[in-house]
């Protein structure tokens, strides 16, 4: 009877010890996801569709709209022991232009209106990037790139002779990026890169809901040059599903 009691106590002790070791292994050996937060600022150059026979003021006007600033933020998460990742991205491009003392003759009335014309445009991109990065831990330089797809939203506050019209249009946007990062430490880096965006709109919506079809699609193709910072951190890939267990260690037997 006493022998059976001792065996039972040792069995409970061995089970508890084995459980503690299993929990320790779970914490230490869970695969890790590499996560990256990116914040960047840059300058964008949009494709200029101004016709060659346009007046000089129109060429200068559109050139201002096609050279703007960009701001973006993104999060990428890379699969454990893999250079491939997926994330979320939001970016904004904005530019403005104005022309004073512009005269426009209305047809068919023939009335001429003179005033200042201006455009304030912004382009928002919400997308999902699929990324690839170099993963050498020995190098302080990391090269990464991605392809992206998402929704692109074009906004334009157009004004002439003190009358403002708000225009907008959603469309599908495609793009990609390539960058080189200098890692200051394992959690922080600075980088420079280029980003390309491919999109166009064929119609514009006025604020009151009217839709205006364009004679020719408006190209929103753009190339950006960016500088930014990145914050790196790791998370457990299966923190909610611990399936790692040490082999069962049977309790000592007594005869």
C-alpha positions in Angstrom: 0.0 0.0 0.0 2.8 2.4 0.9 4.6 1.5 -2.3 1.5 2.3 -4.3 1.2 5.7 -2.6 4.8 6.6 -3.4 4.4 5.6 -7.0 1.3 7.8 -7.3 3.1 10.8 -5.8 6.1 10.4 -8.1 3.8 10.0 -11.1 2.0 13.3 -10.3 5.4 15.0 -9.8 6.8 13.7 -13.1 3.6 14.8 -14.9 3.8 18.3 -13.4 7.5 18.6 -14.3 6.9 17.4 -17.8 4.1 20.0 -18.2 6.4 22.8 -17.0 9.1 21.7 -19.5 6.5 21.6 -22.3 5.4 25.1 -21.5 9.0 26.3 -21.5 9.6 24.7 -24.9 6.4 26.2 -26.3 7.6 29.7 -25.4 11.1 29.3 -26.7 10.5 27.3 -29.9 7.4 28.9 -31.4 8.2 30.1 -35.0 8.5 33.8 -35.4 6.9 36.2 -37.9 9.0 39.1 -38.9 6.9 42.3 -38.9 7.7 45.7 -40.4 6.2 49.1 -40.1 7.1 51.6 -42.7 6.7 55.4 -42.9 7.9 57.3 -45.9 7.8 60.7 -47.6 8.7 61.5 -51.2 8.1 63.2 -54.5 6.0 61.9 -57.2 6.0 62.4 -61.0 2.7 61.7 -62.8 2.5 61.0 -66.5 1.7 64.3 -68.3 -0.9 63.9 -71.1 -0.8 67.5 -72.2 -0.9 67.7 -75.9 2.1 69.1 -77.7 0.1 71.9 -79.4 -1.4 73.2 -76.1 -0.7 76.7 -75.0 2.3 77.3 -72.8 0.3 78.3 -69.8 -1.6 74.9 -70.0 1.7 73.0 -70.2 3.0 74.8 -67.1 -0.2 74.3 -65.3 -0.4 70.6 -65.9 3.3 70.2 -65.1 2.6 71.5 -61.5 -0.2 69.0 -61.1 2.0 66.2 -62.3 4.8 66.9 -59.8 3.6 66.5 -56.2 4.4 65.1 -52.8 3.7 61.7 -51.4 3.2 60.2 -47.9 2.6 56.6 -47.0 2.5 54.1 -44.2 2.4 50.3 -44.4 2.6 47.1 -42.4 4.2 43.9 -43.7 4.3 40.5 -42.0 6.7 37.8 -43.3 6.1 34.1 -42.9 8.5 32.3 -40.5 11.8 31.4 -42.1 10.6 32.8 -45.4 11.4 35.9 -47.5 7.8 36.3 -48.5 5.2 38.5 -46.8 1.9 40.2 -47.0 0.5 43.4 -45.5 -1.6 46.6 -45.8 -0.7 50.0 -47.3 -2.1 53.5 -47.4 -0.6 56.3 -49.5 -1.4 59.8 -50.6 -0.3 62.0 -53.4 -1.2 65.7 -53.6 -0.4 68.6 -55.9 -2.0 72.0 -56.8 -1.8 74.6 -59.6 -3.4 78.0 -60.3 -3.6 80.4 -63.2 -4.7 84.1 -62.8 -6.6 86.2 -65.3 -7.8 83.4 -67.4 -10.6 84.1 -69.9 -13.0 81.4 -71.1 -15.6 82.0 -73.7 -18.8 79.9 -73.1 -20.5 78.3 -76.1 -23.0 78.8 -77.6 -23.8 82.0 -75.8 -20.4 83.6 -76.5 -20.1 85.0 -73.0 -16.6 85.5 -71.8 -15.7 84.9 -68.1 -12.4 86.0 -66.6 -11.0 84.8 -63.3 -8.6 82.5 -61.5 -8.5 78.8 -62.2 -7.1 76.3 -59.7 -6.9 72.6 -59.1 -6.1 70.9 -55.8 -5.8 67.2 -56.4 -5.2 64.3 -54.1 -4.9 60.6 -54.8 -5.4 58.0 -52.1 -4.3 54.4 -52.5 -5.5 51.6 -50.2 -3.9 48.3 -51.1 -2.5 44.9 -50.2 1.2 44.5 -51.0 2.8 41.1 -51.5 6.5 41.4 -50.6 9.9 39.8 -50.9 13.0 40.7 -48.9 16.6 39.6 -48.4 16.8 37.9 -45.0 20.5 37.8 -44.2 21.0 38.5 -40.5 24.8 39.2 -41.1 24.2 42.1 -43.5 23.2 45.6 -42.4 21.7 46.2 -45.9 18.3 44.8 -46.7 16.8 44.8 -50.2 13.1 44.4 -50.5 10.3 44.9 -53.0 6.6 44.2 -53.5 3.8 44.2 -56.0 0.5 45.7 -54.9 -3.2 45.9 -55.8 -6.0 48.0 -54.3 -8.4 50.8 -54.6 -7.3 54.2 -55.9 -9.4 57.3 -55.2 -8.9 60.5 -57.2 -10.1 63.8 -55.8 -10.0 67.2 -57.4 -11.2 70.6 -56.0 -11.5 72.6 -59.2 -12.3 76.3 -59.0 -12.8 79.0 -61.6 -14.0 82.6 -61.0 -14.7 81.8 -57.3 -16.9 78.8 -58.1 -15.6 75.5 -56.7 -16.5 72.1 -58.1 -15.5 68.9 -56.2 -14.7 66.0 -58.5 -13.8 62.4 -57.6 -13.5 59.0 -59.1 -12.6 55.5 -57.7 -10.7 53.0 -59.8 -8.4 50.0 -59.6 -4.7 50.6 -58.9 -1.7 48.4 -59.5 1.9 49.1 -58.5 5.1 47.9 -57.0 8.2 49.2 -55.1 11.9 48.5 -54.6 14.0 49.8 -51.8 17.4 49.5 -50.0 17.4 49.8 -46.2 20.3 50.4 -43.9 19.6 48.8 -40.6 20.8 50.9 -37.6 20.0 48.0 -35.3 17.7 44.9 -35.3 14.6 47.0 -34.7 15.2 50.2 -36.7 16.3 51.2 -40.2 16.4 54.0 -42.8 15.8 53.5 -46.5 15.5 54.9 -49.9 13.2 53.5 -52.6 11.1 53.9 -55.8 7.4 53.2 -56.2 5.4 52.9 -59.4 1.6 53.2 -59.7 -0.5 52.3 -62.7 -4.1 53.5 -62.9 -6.5 55.7 -65.0 -10.0 57.1 -64.7 -12.5 57.5 -67.6 -15.2 59.4 -65.8 -15.6 61.9 -62.9 -18.3 62.2 -60.3 -19.4 65.7 -59.3 -20.3 66.3 -55.6 -24.0 66.4 -56.3 -23.9 62.9 -57.8 -23.7 63.7 -61.6 -21.3 61.6 -63.6 -19.2 63.1 -66.4 -17.6 60.9 -69.0 -14.2 62.1 -70.2 -13.3 62.3 -73.8 -10.0 60.5 -73.1 -9.0 58.5 -70.0 -7.1 60.5 -67.4 -3.8 58.8 -66.7 -2.7 58.5 -63.1 0.5 56.6 -63.8 3.1 57.8 -61.4 6.7 57.2 -60.3 7.7 58.2 -56.8 11.1 58.6 -55.1 10.9 58.1 -51.3 12.9 58.3 -48.1 11.6 56.7 -44.9 12.1 54.8 -41.7 11.2 51.2 -40.8 10.5 49.6 -37.4 11.1 45.8 -37.1 9.7 43.4 -34.5 8.8 39.7 -34.2 5.7 38.0 -33.1 4.8 34.3 -32.4 3.4 32.8 -35.5 1.1 30.4 -33.6 0.8 32.1 -30.2 -2.8 30.9 -29.9 -2.1 27.3 -30.8 0.7 25.8 -28.9 1.2 22.3 -30.4 4.9 21.8 -29.5 5.3 19.1 -26.8 8.3 17.2 -25.5 8.1 13.5 -25.7 6.2 12.0 -22.7 8.6 10.9 -19.9 7.1 8.0 -18.0 7.4 8.0 -14.2 10.0 5.8 -12.6 8.8 2.3 -11.9 9.2 0.5 -8.6 9.1 -3.2 -8.0 
